[in-house]
Amino acid sequence: MFYKLLIVVFLAVCLHGTPSDGQKKKETLLSEKVSQMMEWTSKRAVIRLNGEKFRRLIRAPPRNYSVVIMFTALQAQRQCAVCKQADEEYQILANSWRYSSAFTNRIFFAMVDFDEGSDVFQMLNMNSAPTFINFPAKGKPKRADTYELQVRGFAAEQLARWVADRTDVHIRVIRPPSYAGPLMLGLLLAFIGSLAYLRRNNLEFLFNKNVWAFSALCFVLIMTSGQMWNHIRGPPYAHKNPNTGQVSYIHGSSQAQFVAETHIVLLFNAAVTLGMVLLHEAATSDLDVGKRKIMCMAGIGLVVLFFSWLLSVFRAKYHGYPYSFLFG
């Protein structure tokens, strides 16, 4: 009886001590991982990960920190211009967090380049770049943890809003000072001032209705083509399919657009406007009949051709739109 009691006590002590040892090992491993991440972050705001580091620090437990990872392809041979643009904005976001007074080890920013971690891309069945995924502190990433790049763009401010939504960590984006805008504005004002000074005795051009009409048309075309949306959202210039290499200049959704798309729409609208101006001049000018006929035919051709292209772009974005002209 005594031996049985001794065995029971021995087993109880062993069983009670096992979780404690396991818990200590777990805490030690977690502390080492956090220390490693903090050390790398102190050297570089965006931690570069390969396959081994990704499996050890992101996939393997334990982990009590979130990691936002940009999967990208920055090598020149990949020809991913969008990746470089997105990387610039991502670096701004990561540095804003690194140098913030609210910086903690709750969240880290990392990057996996295809040429350094192709096995990670295969592991996640990923075939496009750039892609942003948030790996939460607990559980696996959900659908909302993948950033909707095509819809929201890659501006640092948009990424910060998404990070706040997924991690409850609010980051105030601080951009490095840029003097390009004020410099261009200063040069423009200097040019206008110099022109006004040189023609100070003849300022009739300021009262020329054609000058003001042309300026107003340029402003309207710029605003209606979506340039302000680009400034706010920061979309990519175009999209290159990494599998086929095909470049798309028109976004397939009505909820987003590419920068190249706004340039195309601007060109089409300008051509339609030029056609309308030619038609007006053909009807009201004092030129001979032959030249007026040429202007009329050119105006009709521009309006018909480029308005048809505008409709085709509209149909490509708004699927199911029933109307078309010349081009299906």
Protein Blocks (a to p, Z undefined) as FASTA:
>chain_A
ZZmmmmmmmmmmmmmmmmmmmmmmmmmmmmmmmmmmmmmmmmombacddfklmmmmmmpc
cdfbdcddddddfbfklopaklmmmmmmmmmmmmmmmmpckbcfkbccddddfklmmmlm
mmnopabdcddddddfedcddfklpccfklnopafklmmmmmmmmnopacdddddddfkl
mmmmmmmmmmmmmmmmmmmmocklmmpmklmmmmmmmmmmmmmnopmmmmmnopafbdcd
fklopacfbdfbfkbccfklmmmmmmmmmmmmmmmmmmmmmmmmccdfklmmmmmmmmmm
mmmmmmmmmmmmmmmmmghiabdehiZZ
